């Protein structure tokens, strides 16, 4: 249907539901008062990230030519209290006076308010507020959509290959919204030059959005192997990028797809390279992934698990198990570690390694974490009131949970509600979190200690192990990772690492827990090193909560 732009925007701005308008190239153009209120609590960098999320999704669909009349966008932002929120926007493609426009309306809230999108009536005055300066790049300005088919045809005619490398750049050195687009434009100009220097002058660079570019690299008969090309590109960004007498270090992710192996037309290749970049970003910072068919299957699986995880949380499909913790000397139980299990009605058992990662990406880990805290504090309170010796209970805290002040508030609330003495609850943190070395981090750890919460560092030795933060932060326990415990009585390197870590921890007055003990020989070896505690199938398997309640004589939930 043909609509007047002013009518669209006028109606949009009067909706009580948060709504956003995009121009025909995918740039965020205007929003209504409800949308501004929705984002008003965000800091400048968080606001910029929210804009980029929406624009990146919109522009990629434009390049792929996949914009039906209605689809969805996802917006992940922190709530005013710090918990991550995942919002879904109904995304409408509209036509007016021969041009296209796009409108995103917050799902759910629109239905609740009883409002629909009604584009009718006379022309009104455009009362939109510019959210951001339009970036120099827009899809219709860029020759990618015409150059890519040409390069594919050329590669096909010459019986050669073509690589697409999709980059997503980030930098902590870039702060501030006012000049964000201009800053990134200059940085990506330098980045493009570095890529050309690493690959060769035949490389074609195209900017796709604020902080993303695609490189098209012809692969001739005499070309270097693709892996060597990607290695050279990676090395090109080891040094800081300099612009306007400033410099910044770039972190980046690369996704790669090749003609004809991963597709023989623009659409299939762009879809493949976008999937590869997504997989790369899931793997961590500064990672590179080459597309393979299993990634598409993995994406479909991930989407299904994410959907089912929402139902699991609402339908009480998650449950807790308790892994006993024993003294190494007499194998007497001294506490438990809480673990989450999920038996889905559709997908069957889903491993924590799969769903915890998705929960962290979607922000559901905050809600799941609160649920675990509520259940554990209530159980410990019941045990204390019944005079039952439960021991110390350790709870895994995700990095996302800890970075929000919400964890401190939640802990205070639970300690006020339940009669729990000091050192009956332990929070396990991963060592990767501690690399931030911030005063804020130290203050939060000290605050938890002042509440009577014990602190342990989990999986020690697998990441960025450093004596400096063991000395700096107020930990009580160090958990020796299963990777070192396994076959420690046979493997010389593992044995040496166990010995060194135990001596170091004891010198700092830390207790040590060895994880994953399965053999008597492992137990004997670790006991000879004066390891304090252990857990693993040698001693006991994880116990479901209801079974533990029965053993302790506590009422069922």
C-alpha positions in Angstrom: 0.0 0.0 0.0 1.2 3.5 -0.7 1.5 5.7 2.4 2.6 9.3 3.1 5.8 9.4 5.1 4.5 12.2 7.3 1.4 10.1 8.1 3.6 7.1 9.1 5.8 9.2 11.4 2.9 11.1 12.9 1.1 7.9 13.8 4.3 6.4 15.0 5.1 9.2 17.4 1.6 9.1 18.9 1.7 5.5 19.8 2.0 4.7 23.6 4.0 1.6 22.6 7.8 2.1 22.1 8.4 2.4 18.4 11.3 3.2 16.1 11.4 4.3 12.5 14.2 3.5 10.0 14.7 5.0 6.6 14.9 2.9 3.4 18.6 2.2 3.9 18.3 0.8 7.4 19.4 3.9 9.3 17.6 4.6 12.5 15.7 7.8 11.9 13.1 8.7 14.6 11.4 7.3 17.7 8.5 8.2 19.8 8.4 9.4 23.4 7.8 5.8 24.7 10.9 4.6 22.9 13.0 7.4 24.3 11.7 6.6 27.8 12.5 3.0 27.3 16.2 3.9 26.6 16.5 6.9 28.8 18.4 5.0 31.5 21.2 3.8 29.2 24.7 5.3 29.3 26.1 6.8 26.1 28.0 3.7 25.1 25.0 1.4 25.9 22.7 3.6 23.9 25.2 3.5 20.9 25.3 -0.3 21.2 21.5 -0.5 21.2 21.4 1.6 18.0 24.0 -0.6 16.3 22.1 -3.7 17.2 19.0 -2.5 15.4 20.8 -1.1 12.4 23.1 -4.1 12.0 20.1 -6.4 11.8 18.2 -4.1 9.5 21.0 -3.5 7.1 22.1 -7.1 6.8 18.5 -8.0 5.9 18.6 -5.3 3.2 21.8 -6.6 1.8 20.3 -10.2 1.8 17.1 -8.8 0.4 15.2 -10.5 3.1 12.8 -8.0 4.5 9.3 -9.4 4.4 6.3 -7.2 5.2 6.7 -8.2 8.8 9.5 -9.9 10.7 11.2 -9.4 14.1 14.3 -7.6 15.5 15.9 -8.4 18.8 17.2 -5.7 21.1 19.3 -6.6 24.2 19.8 -3.8 26.7 20.3 -3.6 30.5 17.2 -2.8 32.6 17.2 0.3 34.9 18.3 -2.0 37.7 21.1 -3.5 35.7 19.6 -6.9 34.7 19.9 -7.7 31.0 16.6 -7.6 29.0 15.9 -9.2 25.7 13.2 -7.3 23.8 11.5 -8.3 20.5 10.3 -5.7 18.0 7.7 -6.4 15.3 9.5 -5.1 12.3 7.3 -3.8 9.4 8.4 -3.0 5.9 6.3 -0.2 4.3 6.1 1.7 1.1 5.4 5.4 0.6 5.6 7.5 -2.5 7.7 4.8 -4.2 10.2 4.6 -1.4 10.6 2.1 1.5 10.6 2.7 5.2 10.7 0.4 8.2 9.0 0.6 11.6 9.9 -1.4 14.7 7.3 -1.7 17.5 7.9 -3.4 20.8 6.2 -6.8 20.8 3.8 -7.7 23.6 3.4 -4.1 24.9 1.6 -3.2 21.7 -0.9 -5.9 22.2 -1.3 -5.1 25.9 -2.1 -1.5 25.1 -4.7 -2.4 22.6 -3.0 -0.3 19.9 -2.2 -1.4 16.4 -0.3 0.3 13.7 -2.9 2.3 11.7 -1.3 4.3 8.9 -4.1 6.5 7.7 -5.4 10.0 7.9 -4.1 13.2 6.5 -0.5 14.3 6.2 0.9 15.5 9.5 4.0 17.4 10.4 7.1 15.2 11.0 7.8 15.6 14.7 10.5 13.0 14.9 13.7 13.6 16.9 16.9 12.7 15.2 18.5 9.9 17.2 21.8 9.9 15.4 23.7 11.4 12.6 23.4 9.2 9.5 26.5 7.2 8.9 28.5 7.8 5.7 27.6 4.4 4.5 24.2 3.0 3.5 23.5 -0.1 1.5 22.2 1.7 -1.6 25.3 3.9 -1.6 27.6 0.9 -1.5 28.6 -1.0 -4.6 28.6 -4.3 -2.7 25.2 -5.4 -4.1 26.5 -4.9 -7.7 30.2 -5.7 -7.3 29.7 -9.0 -5.5 27.7 -10.6 -8.4 30.3 -9.3 -10.8 33.2 -10.8 -8.8 31.3 -14.1 -8.5 30.8 -14.2 -12.3 34.4 -13.4 -12.9 35.6 -16.1 -10.5 33.3 -18.6 -12.1 34.5 -17.7 -15.6 38.2 -18.1 -14.5 37.5 -21.2 -12.5 38.8 -19.5 -9.4 37.6 -18.8 -5.9 36.3 -15.8 -4.0 36.5 -15.2 -0.2 34.2 -13.0 1.7 35.5 -12.0 5.1 33.0 -10.2 7.4 34.5 -8.1 10.2 32.9 -6.9 13.5 35.1 -4.4 15.3 35.0 -3.2 18.9 37.1 -0.9 21.0 37.0 0.2 24.6 38.9 3.3 23.7 36.0 4.8 21.7 33.6 6.5 24.2 31.0 9.1 23.5 28.0 9.2 21.2 28.4 12.6 19.6 31.2 11.7 17.2 30.7 8.0 17.1 29.8 7.6 13.5 32.6 9.9 12.3 35.1 8.2 14.5 34.2 4.7 13.3 34.3 6.0 9.7 37.9 7.1 10.2 38.9 3.9 12.0 37.4 1.7 9.4 39.3 3.6 6.7 42.5 2.7 8.4 41.3 -0.9 9.0 40.5 -1.2 5.3 44.0 -0.1 4.4 45.5 -2.6 6.8 43.5 -5.4 5.3 44.6 -4.4 1.8 48.2 -4.3 2.9 47.8 -7.8 4.4 45.9 -9.3 1.4 46.9 -7.3 -1.7 45.5 -4.6 -3.9 42.9 -6.9 -5.5 40.9 -6.9 -2.2 37.6 -5.0 -2.2 36.4 -3.4 1.0 32.8 -2.4 1.8 31.4 -0.9 4.9 28.2 -2.5 6.0 27.3 -0.6 9.2 28.9 1.6 11.9 31.5 -0.9 12.9 31.3 -3.7 10.3 33.0 -4.2 7.0 33.2 -6.9 4.4 36.3 -7.7 2.4 35.9 -9.5 -1.0 39.2 -11.3 -1.8 39.7 -13.0 -5.2 41.5 -16.3 -4.8 43.5 -16.9 -8.0 45.6 -19.9 -8.9 48.7 -18.3 -7.4 47.0 -16.9 -4.3 48.2 -17.8 -0.9 46.1 -20.4 1.1 43.1 -18.9 2.7 44.3 -19.8 6.2 47.5 -17.8 5.5 45.5 -14.8 4.3 43.4 -14.8 7.5 46.5 -15.2 9.6 48.1 -12.1 7.9 44.9 -10.1 8.5 44.9 -11.0 12.1 48.5 -9.9 12.5 47.6 -6.6 10.8 45.7 -5.5 13.9 48.2 -6.3 16.6 49.3 -2.6 16.7 46.9 0.2 17.6 45.0 2.0 14.9 45.9 5.7 14.6 43.5 8.4 13.5 43.2 12.2 14.1 46.4 12.1 16.3 44.7 9.5 18.5 45.1 5.8 18.7 43.0 2.8 19.8 43.3 -0.9 20.0 40.7 -2.8 18.0 39.3 -6.2 19.0 37.5 -7.9 16.2 35.8 -11.0 15.0 36.0 -12.5 11.5 33.5 -14.7 9.6 34.6 -16.2 6.3 32.7 -17.8 3.4 34.0 -18.8 0.0 32.7 -19.2 -3.5 31.9 -21.8 -4.7 32.3 -24.0 -1.6 29.8 -22.2 0.6 27.5 -20.7 -2.1 27.3 -19.8 -5.7 25.3 -16.6 -5.5 25.4 -13.4 -3.5 22.5 -14.3 -1.2 23.9 -17.7 -0.2 27.4 -16.3 0.3 26.2 -13.4 2.4 24.0 -15.6 4.5 27.0 -18.0 5.0 29.4 -15.3 6.0 26.9 -13.7 8.4 26.5 -17.1 10.0 30.2 -17.5 10.3 30.6 -14.1 12.0 27.9 -15.0 14.4 29.7 -18.2 15.3 33.0 -16.3 15.6 31.5 -13.8 18.1 30.1 -16.7 20.1 33.6 -18.1 20.4 35.0 -15.0 22.1 36.9 -11.9 21.2 39.4 -11.9 18.3 38.2 -15.2 16.9 37.9 -16.2 13.3 35.5 -18.8 11.8 35.2 -20.3 8.3 31.7 -21.2 7.5 30.6 -24.9 7.4 27.2 -26.4 7.1 27.1 -27.5 10.7 27.0 -23.8 11.7 23.5 -23.4 10.2 22.3 -26.5 12.0 23.9 -25.1 15.2 22.1 -21.8 14.7 18.8 -23.5 14.3 19.5 -25.6 17.4 20.5 -22.5 19.4 17.3 -20.7 18.4 15.2 -23.7 19.5 17.1 -24.0 22.8 16.7 -20.3 23.5 13.0 -20.5 22.9 12.6 -23.6 25.1 14.7 -22.0 27.8 12.1 -19.2 28.2 9.4 -21.9 28.7 11.7 -23.9 31.1 12.1 -20.9 33.4 8.4 -20.1 33.4 7.3 -23.8 33.7 9.7 -24.9 36.4 11.5 -27.3 34.1 14.9 -26.5 35.6 16.0 -28.4 38.7 18.9 -28.4 41.1 21.3 -31.1 42.0 23.9 -31.0 44.8 27.5 -32.3 44.3 28.9 -33.4 47.7 32.2 -31.9 48.8 34.4 -34.1 51.1 37.5 -33.7 53.3 40.3 -35.5 51.6 41.6 -37.2 54.8 38.4 -39.0 56.0 36.1 -38.4 53.0 33.6 -36.8 55.4 31.0 -34.5 53.6 31.6 -30.9 54.5 29.3 -29.2 52.0 27.8 -29.2 48.5 28.1 -27.4 45.1 24.8 -26.5 43.5 24.4 -27.4 39.8 21.5 -26.8 37.4 20.0 -29.5 35.3 17.3 -29.2 32.5 15.2 -32.0 31.2 13.1 -30.5 28.4 9.8 -32.0 27.3 10.7 -31.5 23.6 14.5 -31.6 23.4 15.2 -34.0 26.2 18.2 -33.5 28.5 20.2 -30.4 27.6 23.7 -30.0 29.0 24.5 -27.0 31.2 27.4 -26.2 28.9 24.9 -25.5 26.2 22.0 -23.7 27.9 24.1 -21.7 30.4 25.9 -20.1 27.5 22.7 -19.2 25.8 21.2 -17.9 29.1 24.2 -15.5 29.4 23.9 -14.3 25.8 20.1 -13.6 26.2 20.3 -12.2 29.8 18.2 -15.0 31.1 21.1 -16.0 33.4 20.0 -13.2 35.8 16.5 -14.6 36.2 18.0 -18.2 36.5 20.6 -17.0 38.9 17.9 -15.3 41.1 15.9 -18.6 41.0 19.0 -20.6 42.2 19.8 -18.1 45.0 16.2 -18.2 46.2 16.1 -22.0 46.3 19.5 -22.4 47.9 19.0 -19.7 50.6 15.6 -21.2 51.5 17.1 -24.7 51.8 20.0 -23.6 53.9 17.6 -21.6 56.1 15.4 -24.7 56.6 18.5 -26.8 57.5 19.7 -24.3 60.0 16.2 -24.0 61.7 16.0 -27.9 61.8 19.5 -28.1 63.3 20.7 -30.2 60.3 24.3 -30.1 59.4 24.2 -29.2 55.7 27.6 -27.6 55.6 28.7 -24.8 53.2 26.8 -24.6 49.9 28.6 -23.2 46.9 26.7 -21.4 44.1 28.2 -20.6 40.7 27.9 -16.9 39.8 28.1 -16.0 36.2 30.3 -13.0 35.1 27.1 -11.2 33.9 25.5 -11.6 37.3 28.5 -10.3 39.2 29.0 -7.3 36.9 25.6 -6.0 38.0 24.8 -4.4 41.3 21.7 -6.6 41.3 23.7 -9.4 42.9 24.6 -7.4 45.9 21.1 -6.2 46.4 19.7 -9.7 46.0 22.2 -11.2 48.5 21.3 -8.5 51.1 17.6 -9.2 50.6 18.0 -12.9 51.0 20.2 -12.6 54.1 17.6 -10.3 55.7 14.8 -12.7 54.9 16.5 -15.9 56.0 18.3 -16.9 59.3 21.6 -17.8 57.7 24.9 -17.5 59.6 28.2 -16.5 58.2 30.2 -18.7 55.9 27.3 -21.1 55.1 27.0 -19.7 51.5 29.9 -19.6 49.0 29.9 -17.8 45.7 32.1 -19.4 43.0 33.6 -16.9 40.4 35.5 -17.7 37.3 39.0 -16.3 37.0 38.3 -14.6 33.6 36.1 -12.1 35.5 39.0 -11.0 37.7 41.2 -9.9 34.8 39.4 -6.5 34.9 41.4 -5.6 38.0 39.0 -2.8 38.8 38.5 -1.1 42.1 34.8 -1.7 41.6 35.4 -5.4 41.5 37.4 -5.3 44.7 34.8 -3.3 46.5 32.0 -5.7 45.5 34.1 -8.7 46.7 34.8 -7.0 50.0 31.1 -6.1 50.3 30.1 -9.8 49.8 32.7 -10.8 52.4 31.3 -8.3 54.9 27.9 -10.0 54.5 29.4 -13.4 55.5 29.6 -14.8 51.9 32.6 -17.0 51.3 34.4 -16.6 47.9 36.1 -19.1 45.7 37.8 -19.0 42.4 36.5 -21.7 40.1 38.4 -23.7 37.4 41.8 -22.3 38.5 44.5 -22.6 36.0 42.4 -22.8 32.8 42.4 -19.2 31.9 44.5 -16.2 33.1 45.9 -17.6 36.3 47.8 -14.9 38.2 49.3 -14.8 41.6 48.7 -11.0 41.7 44.9 -11.3 41.9 45.0 -14.1 44.3 46.9 -11.8 46.6 44.7 -8.8 45.9 41.2 -10.3 46.1 39.7 -11.7 49.3 39.2 -15.3 48.3 38.8 -18.2 50.7 38.9 -21.2 48.4 40.7 -22.1 45.2 39.1 -24.8 43.0 41.6 -26.9 41.1 40.2 -27.7 37.6 39.5 -31.2 36.5 41.9 -30.8 33.6 44.8 -30.9 36.1 43.2 -33.5 38.4 42.6 -36.0 35.7 45.4 -38.6 35.7 47.5 -36.4 37.9 49.1 -39.5 39.4 50.3 -40.5 36.0 50.8 -37.3 34.0 54.0 -35.6 35.1 52.9 -32.1 33.9 49.6 -32.3 35.7 51.3 -33.6 38.8 53.7 -30.7 38.8 51.0 -28.1 38.2 48.9 -29.6 41.1 51.9 -29.4 43.4 52.8 -25.8 42.5 49.2 -24.6 42.7 48.6 -26.2 46.1 51.8 -24.8 47.5 51.0 -21.3 46.2 47.4 -21.5 47.5 48.4 -22.7 51.0 51.1 -20.0 51.2 48.2 -17.5 50.7 46.0 -19.2 53.3 43.6 -20.5 50.7 41.8 -23.8 51.0 42.0 -26.0 47.8 39.2 -28.1 46.4 40.2 -30.7 43.7 37.3 -31.1 41.1 36.5 -34.3 39.2 38.2 -36.9 41.2 37.2 -40.3 39.8 40.1 -42.7 40.7 41.5 -43.9 44.0 45.0 -43.1 42.6 44.0 -39.5 42.0 42.7 -39.2 45.5 45.8 -40.7 47.1 48.1 -38.5 45.0 46.2 -35.3 45.9 46.0 -36.2 49.5 49.8 -36.7 49.6 50.0 -33.0 48.5 47.8 -32.0 51.4 44.8 -31.0 49.2 42.1 -29.9 51.6 38.9 -31.0 49.9 37.6 -32.9 46.8 34.6 -33.7 44.8 33.9 -36.2 42.1 32.2 -39.4 41.2 34.7 -41.3 43.4 32.9 -39.9 46.4 29.4 -39.3 45.2 27.3 -38.4 42.2 25.2 -35.2 42.3 22.1 -35.6 44.4 18.7 -34.2 43.3 17.3 -31.6 45.7 14.3 -33.7 46.7 16.5 -36.7 47.5 18.8 -34.4 49.6 15.8 -33.1 51.5 14.8 -36.6 52.3 18.2 -37.5 53.5 18.3 -34.5 55.7 14.7 -35.0 57.0 13.6 -31.7 55.5 10.1 -31.2 54.1 9.5 -31.4 50.3 9.1 -28.2 48.5 
